[in-house]
Amino acid sequence: MGIQDIIEGKKQWRAHMARVKALPEDYQIVYKEMQRYLFKVGPVDLPDGPLLPGIVDFFEEGAAAGKGVLELTGTDVAAFCDDLIKDSPTYADLFQDSQRGGSGTVEK
């Protein structure tokens, strides 16, 4: 990974966070909680994958339709997050696989 890749990654992250800050306040709060949860238990490809931008897209559409954020996610936001990542390998999966003497990659 070169310096250009790092700079480009930062630009993309800042643009992503600008989109989050443009959301209504209740959406921002739920997004930040989801982000915190997903960074703890989430998939291996979370930082570079399409999940976080997809959540922002979903929230932008919901806000434009005038819906409350909990109408979109339900009251159990952690369960909503778990459902989003149910088919994705997580760091916990990789760790468990390594403890069993596996190859270090997880197939789900």
PyMOL commands that set and color helices and strands:
alter all, ss='L'
color gray80, all
select helices_A, chain A and resi 3-21+25-41+51-64+69-73+77-84+91-99
alter helices_A, ss='H'
color red, helices_A
deselect
rebuild
show_as cartoon
